[in-house]
Amino acid sequence: MVTIIVLAALVIAFFIFASLYTDYAWFAQLGFQQVLTTRWIAGTSMFVAGFLGMAVPVYLSIAFAFRFRPVYAKLNSQLDRYQQVIEPLRRAVMIGIPVVLGVFAGLSTSGRWSMVLEYFNRTSFGKKDPQFGLDIGFYVFELPFWRSIVAYASAVVLIAGLAALAALYLYGAMRFGGREVRISRAARVQLAVTAAVYIALQAVSLWLDQYATLAKNNSLITGAQYTDVNAVIPGREIMAGIAAIVAILFIVTAVIGRWRISIVGTGLLLVAAIVVGGIYPWIVQRLQVKPLRGLVRVGVHPAEHRRDA
């Protein structure tokens, strides 16, 4: 069996080497081998960064949950059986899960090498947008880079938090009894800080989203329309501020142990997302934009309509 695995690995390695060497020989014949090697180096660097960026936080999250578990907690029989099954494989699971997740993250990020190179070799366009006064190069090179960073970091924090939840429950740091949920102090700090980091990243994401409205495509034009400028962009700024406050509330929860204030803040954030992010732009679009479009279709200038009214 081992011989078959080794032979299979050698065959796969041979085909990979043959493909890489063929590409290199072709680029070298054209005098562009530096282009190919730059792509290889950038892709490999992105894979390593993506791998470590996912694997290390997930491992630390699981290790922290296990390190500060309540050793003398009274568990139910079901959790005892789970621990008996997991314990012999604990080290393999604690390392294997982060490694597997890291490989998937590395493969995902390695394909974004061109975006990273564009960011580090960005240039100014010499022309600013009329809404924010930023150079056009920001929307071409910087905004996609930072939005990808925030999205990747959000995924890492979310997965690390879910892994911590599983470990905390398995080792008794979180216990459910009827309507009561008991959480140890270490578990409270870990979960609250993780939630704070995640919501803080959402605040950054919302703040960056306002700039993305200037580059979106729709059936009429490319860029921000009346609703975007007067409702969507201010709404993103408001929600980003609320999300930043909620992140601070979770830090307060980690310190004083009161979950109610952070839960109420999260509820307010969800309500703001519905009202400010959804209902208000819909009202502006429905009551201000569409009537003006109707006037344009029938040949009435909006200014004349306002004068007549």
NORJONOR-V89637 format. One record per residue. N is the residue number from 1. RES is the residue in one small letter. SS is DSSP state (a for helix, b for strand, c for the rest). PSI is psi in whole degrees, 0 to 359 (* if undefined). Layout:
BEGIN
N_RES_SS_PSI, N_RES_SS_PSI
END
This chain:
BEGIN
1_m_c_316, 2_v_a_321, 3_t_a_320, 4_i_a_318, 5_i_a_317, 6_v_a_316, 7_l_a_319, 8_a_a_319, 9_a_a_321, 10_l_a_320, 11_v_a_315, 12_i_a_316, 13_a_a_323, 14_f_a_314, 15_f_a_323, 16_i_a_314, 17_f_a_318, 18_a_a_319, 19_s_a_315, 20_l_a_318, 21_y_a_322, 22_t_a_316, 23_d_a_316, 24_y_a_317, 25_a_a_320, 26_w_a_315, 27_f_a_322, 28_a_a_322, 29_q_a_328, 30_l_a_353, 31_g_c_18, 32_f_c_32, 33_q_a_333, 34_q_a_328, 35_v_a_316, 36_l_a_316, 37_t_a_325, 38_t_a_318, 39_r_a_317, 40_w_a_314, 41_i_a_316, 42_a_a_316, 43_g_a_319, 44_t_a_318, 45_s_a_319, 46_m_a_322, 47_f_a_314, 48_v_a_317, 49_a_a_316, 50_g_a_321, 51_f_a_308, 52_l_a_323, 53_g_a_333, 54_m_a_312, 55_a_a_316, 56_v_a_310, 57_p_a_321, 58_v_a_317, 59_y_a_314, 60_l_a_324, 61_s_a_314, 62_i_a_317, 63_a_a_320, 64_f_a_316, 65_a_a_321, 66_f_a_321, 67_r_a_321, 68_f_c_28, 69_r_c_151, 70_p_c_106, 71_v_c_323, 72_y_c_22, 73_a_c_141, 74_k_c_114, 75_l_c_162, 76_n_c_170, 77_s_a_327, 78_q_a_315, 79_l_a_324, 80_d_a_318, 81_r_a_320, 82_y_a_315, 83_q_a_322, 84_q_a_327, 85_v_a_318, 86_i_a_324, 87_e_a_315, 88_p_c_336, 89_l_c_13, 90_r_a_311, 91_r_a_318, 92_a_a_321, 93_v_a_317, 94_m_a_331, 95_i_a_321, 96_g_a_315, 97_i_a_310, 98_p_a_323, 99_v_a_314, 100_v_a_313, 101_l_a_322, 102_g_a_322, 103_v_a_314, 104_f_a_318, 105_a_a_320, 106_g_a_318, 107_l_a_324, 108_s_a_316, 109_t_a_335, 110_s_a_333, 111_g_c_354, 112_r_c_21, 113_w_a_323, 114_s_a_321, 115_m_a_321, 116_v_a_317, 117_l_a_322, 118_e_a_323, 119_y_a_314, 120_f_a_346, 121_n_c_28, 122_r_c_153, 123_t_c_162, 124_s_c_142, 125_f_c_344, 126_g_c_16, 127_k_c_135, 128_k_b_152, 129_d_c_152, 130_p_c_345, 131_q_c_309, 132_f_c_348, 133_g_c_27, 134_l_c_150, 135_d_b_144, 136_i_a_331, 137_g_a_334, 138_f_a_320, 139_y_a_336, 140_v_a_318, 141_f_a_316, 142_e_a_315, 143_l_a_313, 144_p_a_323, 145_f_a_310, 146_w_a_325, 147_r_a_322, 148_s_a_320, 149_i_a_314, 150_v_a_319, 151_a_a_318, 152_y_a_315, 153_a_a_322, 154_s_a_317, 155_a_a_320, 156_v_a_312, 157_v_a_319, 158_l_a_314, 159_i_a_319, 160_a_a_322, 161_g_a_319, 162_l_a_320, 163_a_a_321, 164_a_a_319, 165_l_a_315, 166_a_a_316, 167_a_a_319, 168_l_a_320, 169_y_a_319, 170_l_a_323, 171_y_c_17, 172_g_c_9, 173_a_c_339, 174_m_b_125, 175_r_b_137, 176_f_b_128, 177_g_b_98, 178_g_c_238, 179_r_c_359, 180_e_b_137, 181_v_b_121, 182_r_b_128, 183_i_b_131, 184_s_c_163, 185_r_a_315, 186_a_a_320, 187_a_a_321, 188_r_a_314, 189_v_a_315, 190_q_a_313, 191_l_a_319, 192_a_a_318, 193_v_a_319, 194_t_a_316, 195_a_a_321, 196_a_a_316, 197_v_a_318, 198_y_a_314, 199_i_a_326, 200_a_a_322, 201_l_a_324, 202_q_a_326, 203_a_a_316, 204_v_a_319, 205_s_a_317, 206_l_a_321, 207_w_a_321, 208_l_a_332, 209_d_a_331, 210_q_a_327, 211_y_a_329, 212_a_a_339, 213_t_a_336, 214_l_a_349, 215_a_a_7, 216_k_c_153, 217_n_b_142, 218_n_c_185, 219_s_c_339, 220_l_c_303, 221_i_c_170, 222_t_b_120, 223_g_c_191, 224_a_c_137, 225_q_c_186, 226_y_a_314, 227_t_a_321, 228_d_a_314, 229_v_a_320, 230_n_a_349, 231_a_a_310, 232_v_a_311, 233_i_a_311, 234_p_a_325, 235_g_a_319, 236_r_a_320, 237_e_a_318, 238_i_a_314, 239_m_a_325, 240_a_a_318, 241_g_a_318, 242_i_a_318, 243_a_a_321, 244_a_a_320, 245_i_a_318, 246_v_a_321, 247_a_a_319, 248_i_a_323, 249_l_a_324, 250_f_a_327, 251_i_a_320, 252_v_a_319, 253_t_a_319, 254_a_a_330, 255_v_a_311, 256_i_a_346, 257_g_c_16, 258_r_c_111, 259_w_a_338, 260_r_a_317, 261_i_a_321, 262_s_a_325, 263_i_a_317, 264_v_a_318, 265_g_a_320, 266_t_a_320, 267_g_a_318, 268_l_a_324, 269_l_a_319, 270_l_a_319, 271_v_a_317, 272_a_a_323, 273_a_a_324, 274_i_a_314, 275_v_a_303, 276_v_a_323, 277_g_a_340, 278_g_a_304, 279_i_a_312, 280_y_a_314, 281_p_a_325, 282_w_a_320, 283_i_a_315, 284_v_a_316, 285_q_a_320, 286_r_a_319, 287_l_a_341, 288_q_a_317, 289_v_a_310, 290_k_a_317, 291_p_a_322, 292_l_a_322, 293_r_a_322, 294_g_a_321, 295_l_a_322, 296_v_a_322, 297_r_a_324, 298_v_c_2, 299_g_c_17, 300_v_c_127, 301_h_c_135, 302_p_a_323, 303_a_a_320, 304_e_a_322, 305_h_a_319, 306_r_a_325, 307_r_a_318, 308_d_a_323, 309_a_c_*
END
